[in-house]
Amino acid sequence: MDKIRFATVWLTGCSGCHMSFLDLDEWLFELIEKVDVVYSPVGSDIKQYPPNVDLVLVEGGIGNQDNLNLIKKVRQNTKTLVSFGDCAITANVPGMRNMLTGSQLILERSYLELADKSGQIPQEPGIIPLLLEQVLPIHQVIEVDFFLPGCPPSGEEIKNALLALLG
């Protein structure tokens, strides 16, 4: 029997959804009997999102260019995509920056007003990803198959969703 190719993705968020996923504790051993984890920020060093993924849980909103590029690749390479947690569904706390007028204010506040004495915003490519003007929920950028709300969803809710999706 072939295992389901399973992934999790972390975009702009706090990783609380992934922490709840880890709260599945011993049930993770049952899950691993059914899935082959092909991409995840938890316990994996895989750098590129792979092709032919059957199921992915995507945590976080889309707050920068790296997130935008990744979510498009995830959708292109995944059969079933779950918007995982409130940041993915509504932009939630990261979306609070949407009340400001543009990403430049965020950078100035973070790197000039509240940071160390360097007094500069990093500008070199690869240091910080280019911020989008707003943090977007996933469904505003790509098609989402299922929504799993919560901040974060409980381990029990995650387990029940996975059981339903895995059949």
C-alpha positions as CSV (number, residue, x, y, z in Angstrom):
1,M,0.0,0.0,0.0
2,D,1.4,3.4,-1.0
3,K,1.6,6.0,1.7
4,I,0.0,9.5,1.3
5,R,2.7,12.1,0.4
6,F,2.1,14.6,3.3
7,A,3.6,18.0,3.9
8,T,3.3,21.0,6.3
9,V,4.2,24.5,5.5
10,W,4.9,27.5,7.8
11,L,4.4,31.0,6.3
12,T,3.9,34.3,8.2
13,G,2.7,33.1,11.6
14,C,4.0,32.1,15.1
15,S,4.3,28.3,14.5
16,G,1.6,27.7,17.1
17,C,-0.3,25.4,14.6
18,H,2.8,23.3,14.2
19,M,3.2,23.1,18.0
20,S,-0.4,21.9,18.2
21,F,0.4,19.3,15.5
22,L,3.2,18.1,17.7
23,D,0.6,17.8,20.5
24,L,-0.7,14.8,18.7
25,D,2.0,13.0,20.7
26,E,1.7,9.2,20.4
27,W,-0.9,9.5,17.5
28,L,1.9,10.7,15.4
29,F,3.2,7.1,15.3
30,E,-0.1,6.0,13.9
31,L,0.0,8.9,11.4
32,I,3.4,8.0,10.1
33,E,2.2,4.5,9.2
34,K,-0.2,6.2,6.7
35,V,1.9,9.1,5.4
36,D,5.3,9.8,4.0
37,V,6.3,13.3,5.3
38,V,7.9,14.9,2.2
39,Y,8.2,18.5,3.5
40,S,7.9,20.2,6.9
41,P,9.6,22.8,9.0
42,V,9.4,20.2,11.9
43,G,12.2,17.7,11.9
44,S,13.1,18.1,8.3
45,D,16.0,19.7,6.4
46,I,14.3,19.6,3.0
47,K,14.7,23.0,1.3
48,Q,12.6,22.7,-1.9
49,Y,8.9,21.9,-1.9
50,P,8.5,18.6,-3.8
51,P,6.2,17.6,-6.6
52,N,3.2,15.2,-6.3
53,V,2.2,16.0,-2.7
54,D,-1.2,14.5,-1.8
55,L,-2.0,16.6,1.3
56,V,-0.5,19.7,2.9
57,L,-1.4,21.7,6.0
58,V,-0.4,25.4,5.4
59,E,0.1,27.6,8.5
60,G,0.3,31.4,8.4
61,G,-0.6,34.2,6.1
62,I,1.3,35.5,3.1
63,G,3.3,38.4,4.3
64,N,6.4,38.5,2.0
65,Q,7.6,37.6,-1.5
66,D,9.1,34.3,-0.3
67,N,5.7,33.3,1.1
68,L,4.0,34.3,-2.1
69,N,6.5,32.3,-4.3
70,L,6.2,29.3,-2.0
71,I,2.4,29.2,-1.8
72,K,2.1,29.2,-5.6
73,K,4.6,26.3,-5.8
74,V,2.7,24.5,-3.0
75,R,-0.6,24.8,-4.8
76,Q,0.9,23.8,-8.2
77,N,2.4,20.6,-6.6
78,T,-0.3,19.6,-4.2
79,K,-3.6,17.7,-4.6
80,T,-5.3,18.7,-1.4
81,L,-4.4,22.0,0.4
82,V,-5.7,22.8,3.9
83,S,-5.6,26.4,5.2
84,F,-4.3,25.5,8.7
85,G,-5.2,27.9,11.5
86,D,-6.5,31.5,11.8
87,C,-3.4,33.2,10.3
88,A,-3.8,31.2,7.1
89,I,-7.6,31.8,7.0
90,T,-7.8,35.5,8.0
91,A,-4.2,36.8,8.3
92,N,-5.1,37.1,12.1
93,V,-2.3,38.7,14.2
94,P,0.3,39.1,11.4
95,G,-2.5,40.9,9.5
96,M,-2.6,43.6,12.2
97,R,0.1,45.4,10.2
98,N,-2.5,45.8,7.4
99,M,-3.9,48.8,9.4
100,L,-0.7,50.7,8.6
101,T,0.0,52.3,5.3
102,G,2.6,50.1,3.7
103,S,5.4,47.9,4.6
104,Q,8.0,50.7,4.9
105,L,6.5,51.7,8.3
106,I,6.9,48.2,9.5
107,L,10.6,48.1,8.5
108,E,11.3,51.5,10.1
109,R,9.6,50.5,13.3
110,S,11.3,47.2,13.5
111,Y,14.8,48.1,12.4
112,L,15.2,51.8,13.2
113,E,12.9,52.5,16.2
114,L,12.9,49.3,18.2
115,A,16.2,47.5,17.2
116,D,19.8,47.8,18.1
117,K,22.0,50.9,17.4
118,S,22.8,50.0,13.8
119,G,20.2,52.4,12.6
120,Q,19.7,50.7,9.2
121,I,17.2,48.6,7.4
122,P,18.8,45.5,5.8
123,Q,18.8,46.0,2.0
124,E,21.0,43.3,0.6
125,P,19.1,40.5,-1.2
126,G,18.6,37.4,0.9
127,I,18.8,39.1,4.3
128,I,15.1,39.7,4.7
129,P,12.4,38.8,2.2
130,L,10.6,41.7,0.5
131,L,7.5,42.5,2.5
132,L,4.2,42.6,0.7
133,E,2.1,45.7,1.4
134,Q,-0.4,43.6,3.3
135,V,-0.5,40.1,4.9
136,L,-3.0,38.1,2.9
137,P,-5.0,35.0,3.9
138,I,-4.1,32.1,1.7
139,H,-7.4,31.9,-0.2
140,Q,-6.9,35.4,-1.5
141,V,-3.9,34.1,-3.5
142,I,-4.6,30.5,-4.4
143,E,-7.5,28.0,-4.2
144,V,-7.9,26.3,-0.9
145,D,-9.6,22.9,-0.5
146,F,-10.3,22.9,3.2
147,F,-10.2,25.3,6.2
148,L,-9.1,24.2,9.7
149,P,-9.7,27.2,12.0
150,G,-8.3,27.9,15.4
151,C,-5.5,29.9,17.0
152,P,-4.2,27.3,17.0
153,P,-6.5,24.4,16.3
154,S,-6.2,21.8,19.1
155,G,-4.4,18.6,18.6
156,E,-7.8,16.8,18.7
157,E,-9.2,19.0,16.0
158,I,-6.1,18.4,13.8
159,K,-6.3,14.6,14.4
160,N,-10.0,14.6,13.5
161,A,-9.4,16.6,10.3
162,L,-6.5,14.3,9.3
163,L,-8.6,11.2,10.0
164,A,-11.3,12.5,7.7
165,L,-8.9,13.6,5.0
166,L,-6.9,10.4,5.0
167,G,-10.0,8.2,4.9
